[in-house]
Amino acid sequence: MVTRRRTFTILAFLRAGLLALAGAAFITANPASAQPRAGQPASEARPAALVFGGSGQLGSDIVRMLVDAGLEVTVFMRPTSSPERLAGLPVEFVDGDVTVEQDVSRAFQVRRYDLVVDALGRAGADVGFFAISGRHIATWAKATGARQIILHSSVGVGNSRGAYPAERYAGMQALFEAKQAGERAVIDSGVPYTIIRNAVLRDPPAGTPEQARLVADERVYGTVSRRGLARLTLGCVSEPACANRIFHAIDDGLPVLR
Ligand SMILES: NC(=O)c1ccc[n+]([C@@H]2O[C@H](COP(=O)([O-])OP(=O)(O)OC[C@H]3O[C@@H](n4cnc5c(N)ncnc54)[C@H](OP(=O)(O)O)[C@@H]3O)[C@@H](O)[C@H]2O)c1
């Protein structure tokens, strides 16, 4: 695992600085994380985020919003991942495979992260991925003093089983159980967490109004866009109302597809 592709340009750096000012409301919501840490220059005083799955569809939307809010963002991704969705963004990259614990541990030792976001996805039958990745991320976030983990998960997991269409549950059970193990690892880590579950992900055409919201009722099943999920993620950063909570994300403007 190596760090690579430092994409800072002068313009991008200036932009990030200006946007950091725009994100001041968030930053002051967590004054401790806004202070320089011992031995660090003042230029590193902005909150730092490590995003898993940042090269993906949801993850890249989240990365963009975190950057726009003034965070220093590092994206963990496989050497084979395409950084295309992140082109031009002032982010750092750390190479690694989340299923390899040593890769995850090294990523957490590059620097200390205030925020860890898990927006990983994995198509196919390898459902154990979600248990392993959740465990690795939770273990090393805890060991290195992260202040918050935001985990994207699925409706159907844990207490939300009843919300998932019964006729399709059996086919999803193994996936949901693996995701539940991932959620459990994050919760048990003791790091303040926010779990945001989605049921149906649909990205409407550009220009469609986005009205995503979080609900605490684990019986709720609905549709949400990745753009909406990304905005809700940003809204939970350092937000006390999101601490140690599980939410379902829905957008009332999108049709509920079962
Ligand atoms: N309910 C629904 O309708 C629905 C549909 C799709 C997704 N989802 C959920 O939504 C979330 C994100 O979905 P998405 O569509 O944004 O996913 P996506 O575009 O497929 O992105 C997945 C990300 O995970 C990364 N990843 C996969 N395996 C990895 C590994 N071993 N090590 C490091 N990174 C790895 C991928 O990296 P690479 O670039 O290397 O592949 C990519 O960045 C997930 O929670 C997913 O389960 C829900």
The ligand as an SDF file (V2000), in Angstrom:
LIG
                    3D

 48 52  0  0  0  0  0  0  0  0999 V2000
  -30.4160   -0.7760   -2.4060 N   0  0  0  0  0  0  0  0  0  0  0  0
  -29.9390   -0.5460   -3.6320 C   0  0  0  0  0  0  0  0  0  0  0  0
  -30.6970   -0.3980   -4.5760 O   0  0  0  0  0  0  0  0  0  0  0  0
  -28.4620   -0.4650   -3.8060 C   0  0  0  0  0  0  0  0  0  0  0  0
  -27.9090   -0.5830   -5.0680 C   0  0  0  0  0  0  0  0  0  0  0  0
  -26.5490   -0.4330   -5.1960 C   0  0  0  0  0  0  0  0  0  0  0  0
  -25.7750   -0.1700   -4.0660 C   0  0  0  0  0  0  0  0  0  0  0  0
  -26.3240   -0.1050   -2.8400 N   0  0  0  0  0  0  0  0  0  0  0  0
  -25.5310    0.1940   -1.6580 C   0  0  0  0  0  0  0  0  0  0  0  0
  -25.1020    1.5540   -1.7560 O   0  0  0  0  0  0  0  0  0  0  0  0
  -23.7730    1.6760   -1.2820 C   0  0  0  0  0  0  0  0  0  0  0  0
  -22.7990    2.1820   -2.3400 C   0  0  0  0  0  0  0  0  0  0  0  0
  -23.1760    1.7660   -3.6130 O   0  0  0  0  0  0  0  0  0  0  0  0
  -22.5220    2.3040   -4.9630 P   0  0  0  0  0  0  0  0  0  0  0  0
  -23.4890    2.0450   -6.0380 O   0  0  0  0  0  0  0  0  0  0  0  0
  -21.9590    3.6730   -4.7660 O   0  0  0  0  0  0  0  0  0  0  0  0
  -21.2850    1.2980   -5.1160 O   0  0  0  0  0  0  0  0  0  0  0  0
  -20.1320    1.2950   -6.2090 P   0  0  0  0  0  0  0  0  0  0  0  0
  -20.2700    2.4260   -7.1730 O   0  0  0  0  0  0  0  0  0  0  0  0
  -20.0370   -0.0870   -6.7350 O   0  0  0  0  0  0  0  0  0  0  0  0
  -18.8340    1.6040   -5.3080 O   0  0  0  0  0  0  0  0  0  0  0  0
  -18.3320    0.6410   -4.4630 C   0  0  0  0  0  0  0  0  0  0  0  0
  -16.9990    1.1250   -3.9210 C   0  0  0  0  0  0  0  0  0  0  0  0
  -16.4550    0.1380   -3.0400 O   0  0  0  0  0  0  0  0  0  0  0  0
  -15.0980   -0.0840   -3.4410 C   0  0  0  0  0  0  0  0  0  0  0  0
  -14.5980   -1.4170   -3.1070 N   0  0  0  0  0  0  0  0  0  0  0  0
  -15.1560   -2.6230   -3.4160 C   0  0  0  0  0  0  0  0  0  0  0  0
  -14.3800   -3.6250   -2.9610 N   0  0  0  0  0  0  0  0  0  0  0  0
  -13.3020   -3.0530   -2.3600 C   0  0  0  0  0  0  0  0  0  0  0  0
  -12.1470   -3.5480   -1.7040 C   0  0  0  0  0  0  0  0  0  0  0  0
  -11.9480   -4.8670   -1.5650 N   0  0  0  0  0  0  0  0  0  0  0  0
  -11.2610   -2.6700   -1.1830 N   0  0  0  0  0  0  0  0  0  0  0  0
  -11.4570   -1.3350   -1.3150 C   0  0  0  0  0  0  0  0  0  0  0  0
  -12.5390   -0.7890   -1.9280 N   0  0  0  0  0  0  0  0  0  0  0  0
  -13.4410   -1.6290   -2.4450 C   0  0  0  0  0  0  0  0  0  0  0  0
  -15.1320    0.1070   -4.9560 C   0  0  0  0  0  0  0  0  0  0  0  0
  -13.8300    0.2620   -5.4300 O   0  0  0  0  0  0  0  0  0  0  0  0
  -13.4080   -0.2180   -6.9120 P   0  0  0  0  0  0  0  0  0  0  0  0
  -13.4270    1.0430   -7.7180 O   0  0  0  0  0  0  0  0  0  0  0  0
  -12.0320   -0.7920   -6.7260 O   0  0  0  0  0  0  0  0  0  0  0  0
  -14.3880   -1.2380   -7.3660 O   0  0  0  0  0  0  0  0  0  0  0  0
  -15.9840    1.3740   -5.0310 C   0  0  0  0  0  0  0  0  0  0  0  0
  -15.2380    2.5210   -4.7180 O   0  0  0  0  0  0  0  0  0  0  0  0
  -23.4280    0.3100   -0.7460 C   0  0  0  0  0  0  0  0  0  0  0  0
  -23.7950    0.2850    0.6230 O   0  0  0  0  0  0  0  0  0  0  0  0
  -24.2830   -0.6090   -1.5650 C   0  0  0  0  0  0  0  0  0  0  0  0
  -24.4630   -1.8580   -0.9500 O   0  0  0  0  0  0  0  0  0  0  0  0
  -27.6670   -0.2220   -2.7070 C   0  0  0  0  0  0  0  0  0  0  0  0
  1  2  1  0
  2  3  2  0
  2  4  1  0
  4  5  1  0
  4 48  2  0
  5  6  2  0
  6  7  1  0
  7  8  2  0
  8  9  1  0
  8 48  1  0
  9 10  1  0
  9 46  1  0
 10 11  1  0
 11 12  1  0
 11 44  1  0
 12 13  1  0
 13 14  1  0
 14 15  2  0
 14 16  1  0
 14 17  1  0
 17 18  1  0
 18 19  2  0
 18 20  1  0
 18 21  1  0
 21 22  1  0
 22 23  1  0
 23 24  1  0
 23 42  1  0
 24 25  1  0
 25 26  1  0
 25 36  1  0
 26 27  1  0
 26 35  1  0
 27 28  2  0
 28 29  1  0
 29 30  1  0
 29 35  2  0
 30 31  1  0
 30 32  2  0
 32 33  1  0
 33 34  2  0
 34 35  1  0
 36 37  1  0
 36 42  1  0
 37 38  1  0
 38 39  2  0
 38 40  1  0
 38 41  1  0
 42 43  1  0
 44 45  1  0
 44 46  1  0
 46 47  1  0
M  CHG  2   8   1  16  -1
M  END
$$$$
